[in-house]
Amino acid sequence: MKAIVFNQHGASHVLQYAEVAAPRPAAGEALVAVGAVAVNHGPDVETRRRGFMMGDLPLPHIGGTDPAGEIVELGPGVSDFSVGERVAIYPVIACGECDFCLAGAGENYCRNSRLFGVQTPGGRAQYVAVPTTQLVRLPDAVSFEAAAALGVAYTTTWHGLIERAGLSELDVVLVVGAGGGCGVAAVQLAKHFGAHVIALTGEQWKHERLSAVGADTVLSYRDPGWPQAVRDAAGPSGVTVAFDNAGTATLPQTLECLGRTGKLVCSGGTSGLDATINIRTLYRNHISMLFYVQGAKRDMERLVDLVATGELTPVIDREYPLADAALADDHLDTGEHFGRIVLRVDPDQTRARH
């Protein structure tokens, strides 16, 4: 089969479109013919560049955290899925044995979790073998491209805003880095639940598009006075929920925008992982800081339902053929995207679709 492989860490030039042996499904696994797989900053780009701080990465490696496709073969003992079913792959592989797993917590709380496509071979390939515990059934109304777009970005965002912050129509939500994959998802989901949405982005051309997907106010973080502009837009009670995965560059100022009893939701640090904050301001205003990683499988299943009913349409910036994975990675690196970037496993497609 064809796959995107790298034999050493480095820039996108280390990616090779190569012929490799196709996997066979082991007991409890299904073999999925991949239709689409999304491109992610951490699991794909950072893993390829230097590793993703999840232990040593055996090389050569095939990445791809959130593919979707069709089951073409079942391993021994599989009876709950059938050949021909359309599925997406939920990426967090839980151990099933730790205290959090035994208590029924989401897979993303597992003490010994592994990330599909980082600690296992992933979906940047024509075929991938997957434990059936990771499979999410797809209705015919949900395309492979839309399902792949949901995987990391939308599922993670849902968990933070809905499960951790308890978002409602009463909230004023600030979304930092609103033009990226998680940012666009946050704007869409916050608006879906009826919140007032303030979007913060750096590119002027993204302003109109953010308004179109649900932002009530769009501001630029290139304006040094953006924290005051956010507070003005939020009104006297301030921001009630702030979604900030940018980290170092914005997090201290984001906290300044929160009103009394406000909540910070954070599951990343794309601009850096260190930040200096004023603890006194936080405790005197009863600020909650909600840090978490990924989302649960049930979050992804709920998102698939919303897509199937037409209540949510994942925003896809650009689609590339699998062979052009390096170009897709580089496009993500520029920050000149709006929403998700998806690789299509389609041998007849020779150029990116805008």
Salt bridges, closest charged atoms under 4 A:
GLU19 OE1 - LYS2 NZ 3.76
GLU46 OE2 - HIS41 NE2 3.74
GLU46 OE2 - ARG49 NH1 2.55
GLU46 OE1 - ARG50 NH1 2.31
ASP66 OD2 - ARG340 NH2 3.09
GLU73 OE2 - ARG24 NH2 2.56
GLU85 OE1 - ARG137 NE 2.62
ASP99 OD1 - ARG111 NE 2.75
GLU145 OE2 - ARG344 NE 3.01
GLU203 OE2 - ARG222 NH2 2.75
ASP216 OD2 - LYS191 NZ 2.82
ASP216 OD2 - HIS196 ND1 3.67
ASP299 OD2 - HIS159 ND1 2.74
ASP317 OD2 - HIS331 NE2 2.80
GLU319 OE1 - ARG344 NE 3.51
GLU319 OE1 - ARG353 NH1 3.42
ASP329 OD2 - ARG48 NH2 3.12
ASP329 OD1 - ARG124 NH2 2.72
ASP333 OD2 - ARG49 NH2 2.34
ASP346 OD2 - ARG344 NH2 3.63
